[in-house]
Amino acid sequence: LPKSLYLQFHRAANVYFLSIAAISTIPFVQAKWQPKVFLVIFILLAQSCKDLYEDLKRRRDDQAENTRIVGRFNARKSSFEETQWCEIDAG
């Protein structure tokens, strides 16, 4: 979660919303702070959920690709043998 927050504050819009929420909490500013703070929290949670969904989808797709069966040439036997992508080394 901290890495996610760190990456989210690289977006200018999130920094803007956070600064507006921080300014609204200052006592001499006659503004309601609750809606602004809850908006920032909602935006951060929504983006975190979206990032989590994308990461899980990427992991599932990577797992499916790495377990796919392919043919690898065995020089000793002079034939192809079936193996998974994750077992193939470059070179």
Beta strands, then each sheet from edge to edge (+ up, - down):
strand 1: 69-74
strand 2: 79-84
sheet 1: 1+ 2-
end
